[in-house]
Amino acid sequence: MITDFFTSGPRLCRFYMLLEKISGLSLKIPKCLIIPFFTSRTRPFTNFAAWIASMVPSWAGIVVKTHGKYLGAMVGPTAHD
């Protein structure tokens, strides 16, 4: 879990790019999911995917949702809605 994606996102992307060069393995961006846990009071959620595309262009196709399945269990702030 990252506490502030707005500052850590670009560094995280560079880290994964380094791992890709070292290992030959890469993220399958269309299969990846970012689940923001911040509230609309702290950061606007509406343009989060656009922000990712502008700040981390290689992750432009990443899915942004408020819940998702992880190891068979639903996680995220709206997982039980």
Sequence and secondary structure as in RCSB ss.txt:
>XXXX:A:sequence
MITDFFTSGPRLCRFYMLLEKISGLSLKIPKCLIIPFFTSRTRPFTNFAAWIASMVPSWAGIVVKTHGKYLGAMV
GPTAHD
>XXXX:A:secstr
  S HHHHHHHHHHHHHHHHHHHS    GGG EE     TTTS  TTHHHHHHHHSGGGTT EE S EEETTEEE
STTTT 
